Amino acid sequence: MRTPPAPKPKFTPPSAEAKQTYWLTHAQLIRGHKPVKLSDDEMKYWAEELHPINIFLEDNVAVRVAKIYCYGVEKFLKDGKCKYLNSEAGYDLIALQLLDDRPIVALKMVCPSTDTMYIIPVPPYMQTVPEALDWYFTIDNFLGRVGTQT
């Protein structure tokens, strides 16, 4: 006779210090191709933090990705009123209407080795994927990003 699976432990909100660790753990699960589904209690607790504008304002790219995946990639793009500006070589330049006054321009890319999707903000004047990639990989921008990542 098979033993029934153990019940999922009840969600306990993390302390302020543990919030970053919580999201980084989800980021690791995503990179390992394990499904990430938040419970109803978790969704209620994280409701404000999982609002599209708050997700996009997250500085840590791994945490931002985890939040987007937990919120739902398609839902994030739909709720952000995503408009595709340019596509080239597997990259998309998109505009998200997260703020009332102006769209936020971002580079949407998928890592070929982990199949993880990233949405990286770029300056609003970017019009093509090559232009956004050139900006993203300039040394000044790279050094600025390295200082804010975990």
Contacts in CASP RR format, 6 or more apart in sequence:
PFRMAT RR
TARGET T0000
AUTHOR 0000-0000-0000
METHOD contacts of the structure
MODEL  1
MRTPPAPKPKFTPPSAEAKQTYWLTHAQLIRGHKPVKLSDDEMKYWAEEL
HPINIFLEDNVAVRVAKIYCYGVEKFLKDGKCKYLNSEAGYDLIALQLLD
DRPIVALKMVCPSTDTMYIIPVPPYMQTVPEALDWYFTIDNFLGRVGTQT
8 39 0 8 1.000
10 41 0 8 1.000
11 39 0 8 1.000
11 41 0 8 1.000
11 42 0 8 1.000
11 45 0 8 1.000
13 45 0 8 1.000
14 21 0 8 1.000
14 22 0 8 1.000
20 60 0 8 1.000
20 63 0 8 1.000
20 150 0 8 1.000
23 60 0 8 1.000
23 62 0 8 1.000
23 63 0 8 1.000
23 66 0 8 1.000
23 67 0 8 1.000
24 60 0 8 1.000
24 62 0 8 1.000
24 63 0 8 1.000
24 66 0 8 1.000
24 150 0 8 1.000
26 36 0 8 1.000
26 66 0 8 1.000
26 69 0 8 1.000
26 70 0 8 1.000
27 62 0 8 1.000
27 63 0 8 1.000
27 65 0 8 1.000
27 66 0 8 1.000
29 36 0 8 1.000
30 36 0 8 1.000
30 65 0 8 1.000
30 66 0 8 1.000
30 69 0 8 1.000
30 116 0 8 1.000
31 114 0 8 1.000
31 116 0 8 1.000
32 114 0 8 1.000
33 114 0 8 1.000
33 115 0 8 1.000
36 66 0 8 1.000
36 69 0 8 1.000
36 70 0 8 1.000
38 46 0 8 1.000
38 70 0 8 1.000
43 50 0 8 1.000
46 70 0 8 1.000
48 54 0 8 1.000
49 55 0 8 1.000
49 67 0 8 1.000
50 67 0 8 1.000
50 70 0 8 1.000
50 71 0 8 1.000
52 71 0 8 1.000
52 76 0 8 1.000
52 79 0 8 1.000
52 80 0 8 1.000
52 96 0 8 1.000
52 98 0 8 1.000
53 98 0 8 1.000
53 99 0 8 1.000
55 64 0 8 1.000
55 67 0 8 1.000
55 68 0 8 1.000
55 71 0 8 1.000
55 76 0 8 1.000
56 64 0 8 1.000
56 96 0 8 1.000
56 98 0 8 1.000
56 104 0 8 1.000
56 106 0 8 1.000
56 119 0 8 1.000
56 121 0 8 1.000
58 64 0 8 1.000
58 67 0 8 1.000
59 148 0 8 1.000
60 148 0 8 1.000
60 149 0 8 1.000
60 150 0 8 1.000
61 118 0 8 1.000
61 120 0 8 1.000
61 145 0 8 1.000
61 149 0 8 1.000
62 149 0 8 1.000
62 150 0 8 1.000
64 119 0 8 1.000
65 116 0 8 1.000
65 117 0 8 1.000
65 118 0 8 1.000
65 119 0 8 1.000
68 76 0 8 1.000
68 117 0 8 1.000
68 119 0 8 1.000
73 117 0 8 1.000
77 94 0 8 1.000
77 96 0 8 1.000
80 96 0 8 1.000
80 97 0 8 1.000
80 98 0 8 1.000
81 96 0 8 1.000
81 97 0 8 1.000
81 98 0 8 1.000
82 94 0 8 1.000
82 95 0 8 1.000
82 96 0 8 1.000
83 94 0 8 1.000
83 95 0 8 1.000
83 96 0 8 1.000
83 97 0 8 1.000
83 103 0 8 1.000
84 92 0 8 1.000
84 93 0 8 1.000
84 94 0 8 1.000
85 93 0 8 1.000
85 94 0 8 1.000
85 95 0 8 1.000
85 105 0 8 1.000
85 127 0 8 1.000
86 92 0 8 1.000
86 93 0 8 1.000
86 127 0 8 1.000
86 128 0 8 1.000
86 129 0 8 1.000
87 93 0 8 1.000
87 129 0 8 1.000
88 128 0 8 1.000
88 129 0 8 1.000
88 130 0 8 1.000
89 129 0 8 1.000
90 109 0 8 1.000
90 110 0 8 1.000
91 107 0 8 1.000
91 108 0 8 1.000
91 109 0 8 1.000
91 129 0 8 1.000
91 132 0 8 1.000
91 133 0 8 1.000
92 107 0 8 1.000
92 108 0 8 1.000
92 109 0 8 1.000
92 129 0 8 1.000
93 105 0 8 1.000
93 106 0 8 1.000
93 107 0 8 1.000
93 108 0 8 1.000
93 122 0 8 1.000
93 126 0 8 1.000
93 127 0 8 1.000
93 128 0 8 1.000
93 129 0 8 1.000
93 132 0 8 1.000
94 105 0 8 1.000
94 106 0 8 1.000
94 107 0 8 1.000
94 108 0 8 1.000
94 119 0 8 1.000
95 103 0 8 1.000
95 104 0 8 1.000
95 105 0 8 1.000
95 106 0 8 1.000
96 103 0 8 1.000
96 104 0 8 1.000
96 106 0 8 1.000
97 103 0 8 1.000
97 104 0 8 1.000
98 104 0 8 1.000
102 124 0 8 1.000
103 124 0 8 1.000
104 121 0 8 1.000
104 124 0 8 1.000
105 121 0 8 1.000
105 122 0 8 1.000
105 123 0 8 1.000
105 124 0 8 1.000
105 125 0 8 1.000
105 126 0 8 1.000
105 132 0 8 1.000
106 119 0 8 1.000
106 120 0 8 1.000
106 121 0 8 1.000
106 122 0 8 1.000
107 119 0 8 1.000
107 120 0 8 1.000
107 122 0 8 1.000
107 126 0 8 1.000
107 129 0 8 1.000
107 132 0 8 1.000
107 133 0 8 1.000
107 136 0 8 1.000
108 117 0 8 1.000
108 118 0 8 1.000
108 119 0 8 1.000
108 120 0 8 1.000
109 117 0 8 1.000
109 118 0 8 1.000
109 120 0 8 1.000
110 116 0 8 1.000
110 117 0 8 1.000
110 118 0 8 1.000
111 117 0 8 1.000
111 118 0 8 1.000
120 136 0 8 1.000
122 132 0 8 1.000
122 135 0 8 1.000
122 136 0 8 1.000
123 135 0 8 1.000
126 132 0 8 1.000
126 135 0 8 1.000
135 141 0 8 1.000
END
